Amino acid sequence: MMLASAILAVLLALIFSALGTAKILALQPMRALAAEAGFSTAAYRRIGVLEVAAAVGLFTGLIEPLIGVLAGVGLLLLLSGAVVAHLRKGQGPQKFAAAVVVGLLVAAYLVIRL
């Protein structure tokens, strides 16, 4: 089980460090996604900071499990917010499917850790 949680932690940390960094740098695809979701670039950058912080927390969780669990809970809340934001904009499942899939990975990580 420890190997599975470590693999999920590293996978999720890589995903969110990449996505968060792209949001912080306000790369063109991220600016377009922010506008589509109804967020300002500054707000999207703040989301990116939260994602990078969660990635650091997941990496730290390899040594200190409680921090990893807290980072996972934070990511689950963030991803829930993403799904809600997409639904409020009237967007279909193709727009929020990635958030749901990654949310399921985070949930699996949390189940294994707890």
C-alpha positions as CSV (number, residue, x, y, z in Angstrom):
1,M,0.0,0.0,0.0
2,M,2.8,2.4,0.8
3,L,4.2,2.0,-2.8
4,A,0.8,2.7,-4.3
5,S,0.4,5.9,-2.2
6,A,3.9,7.0,-3.1
7,I,3.2,6.5,-6.8
8,L,0.0,8.4,-6.6
9,A,1.6,11.2,-4.5
10,V,4.4,11.6,-7.1
11,L,2.0,11.4,-10.0
12,L,-0.4,14.0,-8.5
13,A,2.5,16.2,-7.4
14,L,3.9,16.3,-11.0
15,I,0.5,17.0,-12.5
16,F,-0.3,19.9,-10.1
17,S,3.2,21.3,-10.2
18,A,3.0,21.5,-14.0
19,L,-0.6,22.9,-14.0
20,G,0.0,25.3,-11.2
21,T,3.2,26.6,-12.7
22,A,1.4,27.2,-16.1
23,K,-1.3,29.1,-14.2
24,I,1.2,31.2,-12.3
25,L,3.1,32.1,-15.5
26,A,-0.2,32.9,-17.1
27,L,0.6,30.9,-20.2
28,Q,-1.8,31.6,-23.1
29,P,-3.7,28.3,-22.8
30,M,-4.2,29.0,-19.1
31,R,-5.4,32.6,-19.8
32,A,-7.9,31.2,-22.2
33,L,-9.2,28.6,-19.7
34,A,-9.4,31.3,-17.0
35,A,-11.5,33.6,-19.3
36,E,-13.7,30.6,-20.3
37,A,-14.3,29.7,-16.6
38,G,-15.0,33.4,-15.8
39,F,-11.9,34.0,-13.7
40,S,-9.4,36.8,-14.0
41,T,-5.8,36.0,-14.7
42,A,-4.9,37.1,-11.2
43,A,-7.5,34.7,-9.7
44,Y,-6.2,31.9,-11.9
45,R,-2.7,32.6,-10.7
46,R,-3.8,32.3,-7.1
47,I,-5.3,28.9,-8.0
48,G,-2.0,28.0,-9.5
49,V,-0.2,28.9,-6.2
50,L,-2.6,26.6,-4.3
51,E,-1.9,23.8,-6.8
52,V,1.9,24.2,-6.5
53,A,1.6,24.4,-2.7
54,A,-0.5,21.1,-2.8
55,A,2.2,19.5,-5.0
56,V,4.9,20.5,-2.4
57,G,2.6,19.1,0.3
58,L,2.2,15.8,-1.6
59,F,6.0,15.5,-2.0
60,T,6.5,16.3,1.7
61,G,3.8,13.7,2.5
62,L,6.3,11.0,1.4
63,I,8.2,11.8,4.6
64,E,5.5,13.3,6.8
65,P,2.2,11.5,6.0
66,L,-0.1,14.1,7.7
67,I,1.0,16.9,5.4
68,G,0.4,14.7,2.4
69,V,-3.2,13.9,3.6
70,L,-3.8,17.6,4.3
71,A,-2.6,18.5,0.8
72,G,-4.8,15.8,-0.7
73,V,-7.9,17.2,1.1
74,G,-7.0,20.6,-0.1
75,L,-6.7,19.3,-3.7
76,L,-10.1,17.5,-3.4
77,L,-11.7,20.8,-2.3
78,L,-10.0,22.7,-5.1
79,L,-11.1,20.1,-7.7
80,S,-14.7,20.2,-6.3
81,G,-14.6,23.9,-6.8
82,A,-13.5,23.4,-10.4
83,V,-16.4,21.1,-11.1
84,V,-18.8,23.6,-9.6
85,A,-17.4,26.4,-11.6
86,H,-17.8,24.5,-14.8
87,L,-21.4,23.5,-13.9
88,R,-22.2,27.1,-13.1
89,K,-21.0,28.1,-16.6
90,G,-23.3,25.5,-18.1
91,Q,-20.4,23.5,-19.5
92,G,-20.8,19.8,-20.2
93,P,-18.9,16.8,-18.9
94,Q,-16.2,17.2,-21.5
95,K,-15.0,20.4,-19.8
96,F,-14.9,19.0,-16.2
97,A,-14.1,15.4,-16.9
98,A,-10.4,16.0,-16.2
99,A,-11.2,17.5,-12.8
100,V,-13.4,14.5,-11.9
101,V,-10.7,12.0,-13.0
102,V,-7.9,13.7,-11.1
103,G,-10.3,14.1,-8.2
104,L,-10.8,10.3,-8.2
105,L,-7.0,9.8,-8.1
106,V,-6.7,12.2,-5.2
107,A,-9.6,10.3,-3.4
108,A,-7.8,7.0,-4.0
109,Y,-4.6,8.5,-2.6
110,L,-6.5,9.6,0.5
111,V,-8.2,6.3,1.0
112,I,-4.8,4.5,0.8
113,R,-3.2,6.9,3.2
114,L,-6.0,6.7,5.7
